[in-house]
Amino acid sequence: MRLLLYNIRYGVGDGASMHMPLPGAGYILGNQNVLPDISKFIKSTDPDIVGLIEVDTGSIRSRKINQAEMIATELGMNSSYEIKYGARSINQLLPIIRKQGNAFLAAQRIHGETFHYFDTGIKRLIIELEMDAFSVFLVHLSLKYRHRHLQLRKLYDLIEVTKKPVIVAGDFNTFWGENEIYLFMRAAGLRSANTKSLPSYPSRSPRKELDFVLYQDGITVTNFEIPQVRYSDHLPLICDFEVR
């Protein structure tokens, strides 16, 4: 099977267009030319499962287009998405921000999906996708070091009670790379598909390993790559694997 993980930055792109006419204006104005390129790229990789971080689910920035549903339609996949803030978060009331989420797209029929939430941090969503022989967790961890480690504790508890082999994928915001999550990985019996610790951020000149695909025993990774495409500030991760 093939898993593609991609932080698409709400489809606003990367480079000078993000800062016209003012710095950061792209986060509000959007860029309608980027999403078709993202969709075309994802389709070209022929994935079975797609984990999307930073998806606009229909704000004025995306011209009311749900990016998860649009890409899923282009790929002939099912979609599962949710806003990444807790139900009581003030972010649920703010224009544009209240439409920011994460999503799973799956070629197979989605066997079961569950939305969990961290107890700390601004970005709290955990999507659990249950397939026939394994489960995948999709996360976007906090920018704050202390919050990240409290979130990892919650994530460990969820993994611990899962009966099937687990894959954990997402943007971990680990500015010190795998070293920062070493103890979490050992405790949960996880290893990284990115054995060479290749960086994925920023896409224009990658220096940091922020994005991860982690997996447990029972899963064998047969190929891993980071395509050098610049439709976002992150590079995508592609992981081919088999379930024993």
N, C-alpha and C positions, 0 to 999 in steps of 0.2 A: 504494500500500500504506500501511497505518497501523501505526506502531510506538508502543506505549505503554510508558513507563519509569516504574517506581514503587518507591520504597523504602517497604515496607509496615511496617517496624518490628516484624516478627514477629507482626503482628496484635494488638498490645497496645493500640493506640489512642493518643490524645493527650488531654491535659487532666488534670483532677483525679483521674480514675479510675486513672491511672498511679501515683499516690502514696498509695494507700490499701491497707492501714492504715498503711504506712510509706513514706517517700520511695523511689521506684524499685521498689516491691514488684511493680508490674505486669510487670516483666521476668521475674519468677519465677512469679507467680500466673496471668498471662495475662488475657485478656478474650475470652470466647467469643462475645460479641455483635458484635465488630468484623469478623471475617473474612467473614461473610455480606454485610455492607455493602460491603466491598472488592470481593468477587466480583461483586455486583450492579452496582456502579459500572463495573468493568472491562468487564463484558458490555455495558453500555449504550453504551460508546464504539465497539463493534464493531471491535476491533483485529485485524490479521493476525498480528502478533508482539507478545508481551508480555515485557518484561525486568523481573524482580522482584528487588529487592535486599532483604536481611534477611528471609529466608523460614525459618520453622521447619519442618523436615522430619520432625517426629514426636516431640518431647520431651514431658515431663509438662506443660509449660507450655501446649502446644496440645492436651492430652489425647490424645497419640499420633497426632494427625491430621497428615498431610503436607500443608501448606498449598499447595504447588505443585501436587500431584496433585488436591487438592480443587477449586482454582480452575480447573485445566485441564479437569476433568470437567464443571464448570458451564458452561464455554465451548465444550465439544466440541473441545478442542485436545489436541495432544500436549505432553508436558512433558519438559524436560531440566534436571536440577538436580544440584548437588554441594555438599558442605560447603566453606566458604570458607577453611579453614585447611590448611596443608601437611600431608602424610601423617605427618611426624615431629613435628608441633606437639603440645605438651602439651594444647592445647585439644581435641584429639581424644579425650581421656580424661575430660574434665569433663562432669558432668551438665548438660543443657540446652544448654550452649555447643557440645557436639559435634554437635548437630543443627541448627546455624545455617548457612544456606547462601544461595546465589543460584540463580535459575532462569530459563530461557527457556520460554515457551509459544508454540506456533506453529500457526496454522490449516492451513498447508500441511504436507505430509509433511516431516519434518525430513530434509534432504538429507545432513547430516553434522555431527556435533558433536565438539568436541575440548576437553578440559580442560587448560589450561596453568596454570602457577603462577609467581608472582613469586619472586625470590630473597630479598627483604627484606620486612619488615613482618609484622604479625600476620594481616591479611586478605590472602590470596595468590592466590585463585582468579581465573582468567580463563576465561570460557566463550566459545568460538568457535562460532558457528552458521553453517554454510555452506548458503546457498540456491543456486538454479540460477544466478542472475545476480549475486549479491553475497554478502558475508560480514558478519556482525555480531559484534562483540566486546562482552561485558558485563563490567564491572569495578566493584569497590568499593575505592577506594584508601585508603592509610593516613592516619591522623590526623596523623602526623609529617611535617613538610615535607621533610626529607632523604629519608625512605623513599619519599615520593610521587614524588620526582624520579628516584630509582633505578628505581621501578616504571614510570615513563613511558618510561625508556630501554628496558626490556624490552618494553614494549608497542609502541614504535616498531619494534623488531627484528621482532616478529611481523607487524606491518602491512606492513613493507618487503618481505617474501617472499610476501605474499598476491597472487594474480594477478587477483582480482576487485575491483571497487570495494568500499570498506570503510565501514561505519558503526561508530562506537565510542560506546557508551551506558553510563551508570552514574553512581554517586555518586562524584565525584572528591574530595570533602572539600576543595575549593579555597576557603579562607576569603578569598582576594583575587580570587575570580571568574576570569574568562577571562584576565586579565592573567598569572595564575600559570602557565597552560598555553600561552601564546602561542607560545613557541619550539617546543614539541612539536607544536603544530598546524601551524605553518609547515613544519617539517621533514617531517611526515607527509602534507602536502598536505590537511589537514583544515580545515573551517570549521564554525562552530556554527549549528545550526538556530535557536537562540535569538538572533536578530539584535539584539534590544533588551536583551539581558542581564537578562531578568526573573528575580527571585529565586524560589527554591523552598523556602527554609528560613528559619525554622521556619514551619510551615503556619499557625499562628495569627496571625502577623504577619511575612510573608516579608521578609527583609533580605539574605540571602546566596544567591549563585548556586553551589550545590554540585553540582547534577545537570546532566548534559550529554547532548545528542545531537549528535555530530560526524560529518561525512560528507565523502567524497572526490568528485572529479570523476567523472562517470558516473552520479551520483545527483542528482536535482533535488528540492528540498523545495518542496512546494506549499502547505503550511499547518503552522503550529506554534502550540500553545496550552498554557497551564498552568491546568487546571481548579482552581477554588478549593474543594477538598474537604478535610475534616479527619479522615480516617480514620487518619492517621499524622502523625508530626512533619514529614514531607516532603510537598510537593505533587507530583502526578504530572505527567509531560510527555507530550504527544501530538504526534507528528510524522507528517505525511502526505508521502509521497515517491514519485517515479517513478524507475525505472532505465532509463537510455538504452542 
